[in-house]
């Protein structure tokens, strides 16, 4: 790898001298450029010539940025990274450890500053709310293959543009943290990180025997291929499952993720890329936790919803071309009201923007718990769009093509049902490439011809769905057993039940803090010196729950005692047990009535759960 082609320094040495942090680039066991210095007391940044750092240093792999609190700045550095893929000739690295540096020893630090520091640390910690953050020192990993090739074709303008300016802003996760360093001209120290998922399958064997079918005139020499899956999560309206639903007034939606699969044959006969996206239903709606298992859905005014959907549709068509929006939510019941509002708004929007098309498919009605073969009904509805919009590819013979549209898939959470359908679309795209190269006949499928590749591909997409789900909902994806194995069985149903209960607990009692951390890291909330830090004392269901459990235990013990006496239960005994059970019911009812005051609520930007209500 030629160091001159790198956008950022791959290895740095960091040394702390009191309140001063020195970050020095190294290459070939020598200093490779000016050193970055940051005074953690005053916030002063500078590029200086510094003596070589040869002892008492920490090796780091980049500076994610600086957060400024009232007491002073805090610097976030990458202390651990591992290669997970090769992308465009550069290692794609996953962040495994971070460190947050601050001068907390001075007297400026108050309680609020420590609270913000804790949120920052958890927000960038891969073991906590930092999710899966990735970066590369070159190759523009926030761009799709199609966008990258288009940018490179711009020649000198491409090379003259700093990497952070070439990055896709929506996926530049550390953009807010990086801003002080970028403004100071220190961009070579700052990688453009994105949150999401990366997995690469190497050595996928597509060799064929002499009996193989396919198009013999196009069939290439038996070869292997590399399949890469990259998911990029938007930093706009970022957050957790219940505190960030739907769209905001900027038409950015919650849980928006762009997923790209790239297949490249080792003989370079073809490289192909297929992109699809997911995102919450693009209307103004909310579903804030209140201790209830089934939370009512609140929908904004129809006029505002239509305006928001129109703006979101324009965003997508401007970026991707034609859009086929697949809505997998129920068409009846609670979800049905939201689906009906989506359909009404989409009908109006399509008149103005014919490049946006909504395809409703009631996943639960059509597929039930196990009948996933009915996904063919959906495929028949969208196959024409798939064939007309294609995928980006380049062949060694000079033939090439671009992807002229995208599938946008959602359900209610835009996780579980969405993962199943995205896996289906991805597999069809891969099979189309294989048929193009003569590795599959028109009658064959990936599973029938290359079962080993099919298994690896399924596992990769299941891992992708699980990680996207963990970032948003706190657990792996439901229905992932089907994505992983192609089978829907009792074990999968039990696994879904366990995940559903875990989500209930996290959404009600943990996600407020997580939402605050994400708001701080992504810039939805900015610390303003002089303004008091938001704080709110929040109730807890712990005491009433303990009381309920104690009363139930007493009621059960009394009931057993009366039954063991082998006598008819007297009126007084029955009244005692009945009174205890009635008290339990009253306490539970009161808990649910005041449930919103007992859940773990975000305090930095709570209004963003329902942004239209404060517009």
C-alpha positions in Angstrom: 0.0 0.0 0.0 1.5 3.3 -1.1 1.6 5.8 1.8 1.2 8.7 -0.6 -2.3 7.4 -1.5 -3.5 7.5 2.1 -6.0 10.1 3.2 -5.2 9.8 6.9 -2.3 8.6 9.0 -2.6 4.9 9.7 -0.4 4.8 12.8 0.2 7.5 15.4 2.0 7.8 18.7 0.2 9.7 21.5 1.9 11.2 24.5 0.4 13.2 27.4 2.4 16.0 28.9 0.3 17.4 31.8 -2.8 18.9 30.1 -1.1 18.8 26.7 -1.8 15.9 24.3 0.7 15.3 21.5 -0.3 13.1 18.6 2.6 12.3 16.2 2.4 10.4 12.8 4.9 7.6 12.3 5.9 5.5 9.3 8.9 3.2 8.8 10.0 3.8 12.4 10.3 7.6 11.9 8.3 10.7 12.3 6.0 11.1 9.2 4.8 14.7 9.6 3.9 17.6 11.9 2.4 16.7 15.3 -1.0 17.6 16.5 -1.1 19.2 20.0 -4.2 19.8 22.0 -4.3 21.7 25.4 -7.1 19.9 27.4 -7.4 22.9 29.7 -7.8 25.7 27.1 -8.8 23.8 24.0 -6.0 25.2 22.0 -5.1 23.2 18.9 -1.9 23.4 16.9 0.3 21.6 14.3 3.9 21.7 15.4 7.3 20.3 14.8 7.8 18.0 17.8 10.8 15.9 18.8 10.3 12.2 18.0 8.2 10.4 20.7 10.2 7.4 21.6 9.0 6.5 25.1 5.9 6.8 27.3 3.5 6.8 24.4 0.3 5.0 23.3 -0.1 3.7 19.8 -3.4 5.0 18.3 -5.0 4.7 14.9 -6.8 8.0 14.6 -8.5 10.8 16.4 -12.3 10.6 16.2 -12.7 14.2 17.4 -13.1 16.6 20.2 -16.2 17.4 22.3 -16.3 20.7 24.1 -17.9 21.0 27.5 -18.2 24.0 29.7 -15.1 22.9 31.8 -13.0 22.2 28.7 -12.5 19.8 25.8 -12.4 16.0 25.7 -10.5 14.2 22.9 -11.6 10.9 21.5 -8.9 8.6 20.1 -8.9 5.1 18.6 -6.8 2.8 20.6 -7.8 -0.5 19.0 -8.6 -1.5 15.4 -8.7 -4.7 13.4 -8.9 -5.4 9.7 -12.2 -6.9 8.7 -12.1 -6.5 4.9 -10.2 -5.1 2.0 -12.0 -2.3 0.1 -10.6 -0.6 -3.0 -7.1 -1.6 -2.2 -7.2 -0.4 1.5 -7.8 -2.3 4.7 -11.3 -1.6 6.2 -10.9 -1.4 9.9 -13.3 -2.0 12.8 -12.8 0.1 15.9 -12.3 -2.2 18.9 -11.3 0.3 21.6 -11.4 4.0 22.2 -10.2 6.4 24.9 -11.6 9.7 26.0 -9.0 12.2 27.3 -9.9 15.2 29.5 -8.2 17.4 32.1 -10.6 16.5 34.9 -8.0 17.5 37.5 -8.7 21.2 37.3 -11.3 22.9 39.3 -13.5 23.9 36.4 -15.1 20.5 36.2 -18.6 20.4 37.7 -21.2 17.6 38.0 -22.8 18.4 34.6 -19.4 18.1 32.9 -18.8 14.7 34.4 -22.3 13.6 33.3 -21.5 14.7 29.7 -18.1 13.0 29.9 -19.7 9.7 30.9 -22.2 10.0 28.1 -19.4 10.6 25.6 -17.4 7.6 26.8 -20.4 5.2 26.5 -21.4 6.8 23.2 -18.0 5.9 21.5 -17.3 2.7 23.4 -17.7 -0.3 21.1 -18.7 -2.4 24.2 -21.5 0.0 25.0 -23.4 2.4 22.7 -20.6 2.9 20.1 -22.0 0.0 18.1 -19.8 -1.1 15.3 -17.7 1.8 14.0 -15.5 1.3 10.9 -13.0 3.4 9.0 -10.3 3.2 6.3 -7.2 5.3 5.6 -8.2 5.5 2.0 -10.8 4.4 -0.5 -13.8 6.5 0.7 -15.7 3.8 2.6 -18.8 6.0 3.1 -19.4 5.9 -0.6 -21.0 3.1 -2.6 -18.9 1.5 -5.4 -21.0 3.5 -8.0 -20.4 6.8 -6.2 -16.8 6.1 -5.7 -16.1 5.3 -9.4 -18.0 8.4 -10.4 -16.0 10.6 -8.0 -12.6 9.1 -9.2 -13.6 9.7 -12.8 -13.5 13.4 -11.8 -9.7 13.2 -11.9 -7.8 16.1 -10.4 -10.8 17.5 -8.7 -11.1 14.2 -6.8 -7.5 14.1 -5.6 -7.6 17.8 -4.7 -10.6 17.3 -2.4 -10.0 16.3 1.2 -11.4 12.9 2.1 -13.8 14.2 4.6 -15.4 16.5 2.0 -15.8 13.5 -0.3 -17.5 11.5 2.4 -21.3 11.0 2.3 -22.4 13.5 5.1 -25.3 11.3 6.3 -22.9 8.4 7.1 -20.0 10.4 8.5 -20.7 9.3 12.1 -18.1 11.4 13.8 -18.6 14.5 11.8 -19.7 16.7 14.7 -16.8 15.5 16.9 -14.3 16.0 14.1 -15.4 19.5 13.2 -12.8 21.4 15.5 -10.0 19.4 14.0 -11.2 19.7 10.4 -11.6 23.4 10.8 -8.0 23.6 12.1 -6.7 21.7 9.0 -5.9 18.5 10.9 -7.9 16.2 8.7 -5.1 13.7 8.1 -5.4 12.7 11.8 -9.2 12.2 11.5 -10.7 9.2 9.8 -14.3 9.4 8.5 -15.9 6.7 10.5 -19.3 5.1 9.9 -21.5 3.0 12.1 -23.0 -0.2 10.6 -21.7 -3.6 9.7 -19.0 -5.1 7.5 -18.3 -8.7 6.6 -16.3 -10.1 3.8 -16.5 -13.7 2.4 -13.3 -14.6 0.5 -12.5 -17.6 -1.6 -16.2 -18.3 -2.5 -15.9 -21.2 -5.0 -17.9 -20.9 -8.2 -16.1 -23.6 -10.1 -18.4 -25.7 -12.3 -18.2 -29.3 -13.6 -18.5 -30.2 -17.2 -22.2 -30.8 -16.9 -22.9 -27.2 -15.8 -25.5 -25.2 -17.6 -25.5 -21.5 -18.1 -24.5 -19.5 -21.1 -21.5 -21.3 -22.5 -20.5 -18.3 -24.6 -20.2 -16.1 -21.5 -18.9 -18.7 -19.0 -15.5 -17.8 -17.6 -12.7 -20.0 -16.3 -13.6 -21.7 -13.0 -12.8 -19.1 -10.4 -13.4 -17.9 -6.9 -14.9 -14.6 -5.7 -15.0 -12.2 -2.8 -18.4 -11.1 -1.5 -18.5 -8.0 0.8 -21.4 -6.7 2.7 -21.3 -3.1 4.0 -24.1 -1.4 6.0 -23.8 2.3 6.7 -26.1 3.8 9.3 -27.3 7.4 9.0 -26.2 9.8 11.8 -29.3 11.8 11.1 -32.2 11.0 13.4 -30.0 8.4 15.0 -31.2 6.7 18.1 -33.1 3.9 19.7 -36.1 1.8 18.7 -38.9 3.7 20.7 -37.4 7.1 21.1 -36.7 7.7 17.4 -39.5 6.6 15.1 -40.6 7.9 11.8 -39.3 11.1 10.2 -38.4 14.5 11.5 -39.3 17.9 9.9 -36.1 17.7 7.8 -37.5 14.4 6.3 -34.7 12.4 7.8 -36.0 9.0 9.1 -35.0 6.9 12.1 -33.0 3.7 11.5 -32.0 4.6 8.0 -29.3 2.1 6.8 -27.8 1.7 3.3 -26.6 -1.8 2.6 -24.3 -2.6 -0.3 -23.1 -6.0 -1.4 -20.1 -6.2 -3.7 -18.9 -9.3 -5.5 -15.6 -9.3 -7.2 -14.1 -12.3 -9.1 -10.5 -13.1 -8.5 -9.8 -13.2 -12.3 -11.3 -9.6 -12.4 -13.8 -10.7 -15.0 -16.5 -8.7 -13.2 -17.1 -6.5 -10.1 -20.7 -5.8 -9.3 -22.4 -3.8 -6.6 -26.1 -3.9 -5.4 -27.4 -1.2 -3.0 -30.7 -1.3 -1.0 -31.9 0.9 1.9 -34.1 0.6 4.9 -35.7 3.3 7.1 -38.6 3.9 9.4 -42.0 4.7 7.8 -41.3 8.2 6.5 -44.3 10.0 8.1 -44.5 12.0 11.3 -45.3 9.4 14.0 -44.1 8.3 17.4 -44.5 5.4 19.8 -42.8 6.4 23.1 -42.4 3.9 25.9 -45.0 3.9 28.7 -44.5 0.4 30.3 -47.2 -1.1 28.0 -46.1 -4.0 25.8 -48.2 -2.8 22.9 -47.7 1.0 22.7 -50.2 3.2 20.9 -49.1 4.8 17.7 -49.4 8.6 17.4 -49.5 10.0 13.9 -49.0 13.7 12.9 -51.4 15.8 10.9 -52.0 14.3 7.4 -50.9 17.5 5.6 -47.6 17.6 7.5 -47.1 13.8 6.8 -47.6 14.3 3.1 -45.1 17.2 3.0 -42.6 15.2 4.9 -43.0 12.1 2.7 -42.6 14.2 -0.4 -39.3 15.7 0.9 -38.0 12.3 1.9 -38.9 10.8 -1.5 -37.0 13.7 -3.2 -34.0 12.9 -1.0 -34.0 9.3 -2.1 -34.7 9.9 -5.8 -32.0 12.6 -6.0 -29.5 10.2 -4.5 -30.5 6.8 -5.9 -32.8 7.3 -8.8 -36.2 5.5 -8.9 -37.4 4.2 -5.6 -39.6 1.1 -4.9 -40.7 1.5 -1.3 -41.8 -1.9 0.2 -44.0 -1.5 3.3 -44.1 -4.8 5.2 -46.2 -3.5 8.1 -49.6 -5.0 8.9 -52.5 -3.5 6.8 -54.9 -3.8 9.7 -54.9 -3.1 13.5 -52.6 -0.6 15.1 -50.0 -0.9 12.3 -52.8 -0.8 9.7 -53.7 2.8 10.7 -50.1 3.8 10.0 -50.0 1.8 6.8 -53.2 3.5 5.6 -51.7 7.0 6.3 -48.6 6.0 4.4 -50.6 4.8 1.4 -52.7 8.0 1.4 -49.6 10.2 1.5 -47.8 8.1 -1.1 -50.7 8.3 -3.5 -50.4 12.1 -3.4 -46.6 12.1 -3.6 -46.4 9.7 -6.5 -48.5 12.2 -8.6 -45.8 14.8 -8.1 -42.9 12.4 -8.1 -43.5 9.3 -10.3 -40.1 7.9 -9.5 -41.4 7.0 -6.1 -43.6 3.9 -5.9 -45.1 2.3 -2.8 -45.7 -1.5 -2.7 -47.6 -2.7 0.4 -47.1 -6.3 1.5 -48.7 -7.5 4.7 -45.9 -9.8 5.8 -47.7 -11.3 8.8 -50.8 -12.0 6.8 -49.1 -13.4 3.8 -46.3 -15.4 5.6 -47.7 -16.0 9.0 -45.3 -17.6 11.5 -43.7 -20.1 9.1 -45.1 -19.9 5.5 -42.2 -17.8 4.1 -42.5 -19.4 0.7 -45.2 -16.7 0.1 -42.4 -14.2 -0.3 -42.6 -15.2 -4.0 -45.8 -13.1 -4.1 -43.8 -10.0 -3.2 -41.1 -10.9 -5.6 -43.6 -11.1 -8.4 -44.7 -7.6 -7.6 -41.2 -6.1 -7.7 -39.3 -8.3 -10.1 -39.9 -5.9 -13.0 -38.5 -3.0 -11.0 -35.5 -5.1 -10.0 -34.7 -6.0 -13.6 -35.2 -2.5 -14.9 -33.0 -0.8 -12.3 -30.2 -3.3 -12.2 -26.9 -3.0 -10.3 -23.6 -1.3 -10.9 -21.0 -3.5 -12.7 -17.7 -3.4 -14.6 -16.5 -6.3 -16.8 -13.0 -6.9 -18.0 -14.3 -6.8 -21.6 -15.3 -3.2 -21.1 -19.0 -3.8 -20.6 -20.5 -1.8 -17.8 -23.8 -0.8 -16.2 -25.1 1.4 -13.4 -27.9 0.9 -10.8 -30.7 3.3 -11.7 -32.9 2.8 -8.7 -33.2 1.4 -5.2 -35.5 -0.7 -3.0 -36.5 1.0 0.2 -37.8 -1.6 2.7 -39.6 -1.0 6.1 -41.8 -2.7 8.6 -42.7 -1.1 12.0 -39.2 -1.4 13.6 -37.6 -1.8 10.1 -35.6 -4.7 11.5 -37.0 -8.2 11.5 -39.4 -8.5 8.6 -37.1 -6.1 6.7 -34.1 -8.3 7.2 -35.9 -11.3 5.6 -36.9 -9.3 2.5 -33.5 -7.6 2.1 -31.9 -11.1 2.2 -34.3 -12.2 -0.5 -33.4 -9.2 -2.7 -29.7 -9.5 -2.1 -29.8 -13.2 -3.1 -31.7 -12.5 -6.3 -29.1 -9.8 -7.2 -26.2 -12.2 -6.6 -27.9 -14.9 -8.7 -28.4 -12.4 -11.5 -24.6 -11.6 -11.6 -23.8 -15.4 -11.6 -26.2 -15.9 -14.5 -24.6 -13.0 -16.3 -21.2 -14.8 -16.0 -22.6 -18.2 -17.0 -22.2 -19.8 -13.5 -26.0 -20.4 -13.2 -28.6 -21.4 -15.8 -32.0 -19.8 -15.8 -33.4 -22.7 -13.9 -30.8 -22.9 -11.2 -30.5 -21.0 -7.9 -27.7 -20.2 -5.6 -28.9 -22.9 -3.2 -29.2 -25.6 -5.8 -25.9 -25.0 -7.6 -23.6 -23.6 -4.9 -25.0 -24.8 -1.6 -21.8 -23.9 0.4 -21.9 -20.3 -0.9 -25.6 -20.2 -0.1 -25.0 -21.1 3.5 -22.2 -18.6 3.9 -24.3 -15.9 2.3 -27.3 -16.6 4.6 -25.1 -16.4 7.7 -23.5 -13.2 6.5 -27.0 -11.6 6.0 -28.2 -12.9 9.3 -25.2 -11.4 11.0 -25.9 -8.1 9.2 -29.5 -8.1 10.4 -28.6 -9.0 14.0 -26.0 -6.1 14.2 -28.4 -3.5 12.7 -31.0 -4.7 15.2 -28.6 -4.5 18.2 -27.7 -0.9 17.4 -31.4 0.2 17.2 -33.3 -2.2 19.5 -30.6 -3.7 21.8 -31.0 -7.3 20.6 -30.3 -9.4 17.6 -33.0 -9.5 14.9 -36.2 -11.6 15.3 -36.8 -14.0 12.5 -33.0 -14.2 12.0 -33.1 -18.0 12.3 -34.9 -18.0 8.9 -32.4 -15.7 7.4 -29.6 -17.8 8.8 -30.9 -21.3 7.9 -33.8 -20.8 5.5 -36.1 -22.6 8.0 -38.8 -21.4 10.4 -39.1 -23.7 13.3 -40.0 -23.9 17.1 -36.5 -22.9 18.2 -36.7 -19.8 16.1 -40.1 -18.9 17.5 -38.8 -19.3 21.1 -35.7 -17.2 20.2 -38.0 -14.4 18.9 -40.0 -14.5 22.2 -36.9 -14.1 24.3 -35.7 -11.2 22.1 -39.1 -9.5 22.4 -39.0 -9.6 26.2 -35.4 -8.3 26.2 -36.4 -5.4 23.9 -39.3 -4.5 26.2 -36.9 -4.2 29.2 -34.3 -2.2 27.3 -36.7 0.1 25.6 -38.4 1.0 28.9 -35.5 1.0 31.4 -32.3 1.5 29.6 -32.7 3.3 26.2 -33.1 6.9 27.6 -29.5 7.0 28.6 -28.4 5.4 25.3 -30.4 8.0 23.3 -28.7 10.8 25.2 -25.3 9.3 24.4 -26.1 9.0 20.7 -27.5 12.6 20.6 -24.3 13.9 22.1 -22.0 12.0 19.8 -23.9 12.7 16.6 -24.5 16.4 17.4 -28.2 16.3 17.9 -27.4 18.0 21.2 -24.6 20.5 21.6 -23.3 21.6 25.0 -23.8 25.4 25.3 -21.5 27.1 27.8 -23.6 29.1 30.3 -26.7 27.1 29.8 -27.6 24.6 32.6 -27.3 21.0 31.6 -30.7 19.2 31.2 -31.6 17.0 34.1 -34.7 15.3 35.3 -35.5 13.0 38.2 -37.2 10.0 36.9 -39.4 7.5 38.7 -38.7 3.8 38.8 -41.1 0.9 38.7 -38.8 -1.1 41.0 -40.6 -0.3 44.3 -44.2 -0.9 43.0 -43.0 -4.1 41.2 -41.4 -5.4 44.4 -44.6 -4.6 46.3 -46.7 -6.4 43.6 -44.4 -9.5 43.9 -44.6 -9.4 47.7 -48.4 -9.1 47.7 -48.7 -12.0 45.2 -46.4 -14.1 47.3 -48.6 -13.5 50.4 -51.8 -14.2 48.4 -50.3 -17.5 47.1 -49.2 -18.5 50.6 -52.5 -17.7 52.2 -54.3 -19.6 49.4 -52.2 -22.7 49.9 -52.7 -22.5 53.7 -56.4 -22.4 53.3 -56.4 -25.3 50.8 -54.2 -27.4 53.0 -56.6 -27.1 56.0 -59.0 -29.3 54.0 -61.8 -27.1 55.2 -64.2 -25.0 53.2 -62.6 -21.6 52.6 -64.4 -19.2 54.9 -65.7 -15.9 53.8 -62.9 -14.1 55.8 -60.1 -16.1 54.2 -61.5 -15.6 50.7 -61.8 -11.9 51.4 -58.2 -11.7 52.5 -56.9 -13.4 49.3 -59.3 -11.4 47.2 -58.2 -8.1 48.8 -54.6 -8.9 48.2 -55.2 -9.7 44.5 -57.4 -6.6 44.1 -54.5 -4.5 45.6 -52.1 -6.0 43.1 -54.5 -5.1 40.2 -54.8 -1.5 41.5 -51.0 -1.1 41.8 -50.4 -2.5 38.3 -53.1 -0.3 36.9 -51.6 2.8 38.5 -48.2 1.8 37.2 -49.4 1.7 33.6 -51.4 4.9 34.1 -48.3 6.8 35.1 -45.9 4.6 33.0 -44.4 7.5 31.1 -42.9 8.8 34.4 -41.4 5.5 35.3 -39.5 4.7 32.0 -35.9 5.7 31.4 -36.5 8.9 29.3 -33.8 10.8 27.4 -33.2 14.2 28.9 -31.0 16.0 26.2 -33.5 16.1 23.3 -36.7 14.4 24.5 -38.8 16.5 22.1 -37.2 14.7 19.1 -39.4 11.6 19.8 -42.3 13.7 18.5 -40.6 16.6 16.6 -43.8 17.9 14.9 -45.4 18.7 18.3 -42.8 21.5 19.0 -42.5 22.9 15.5 
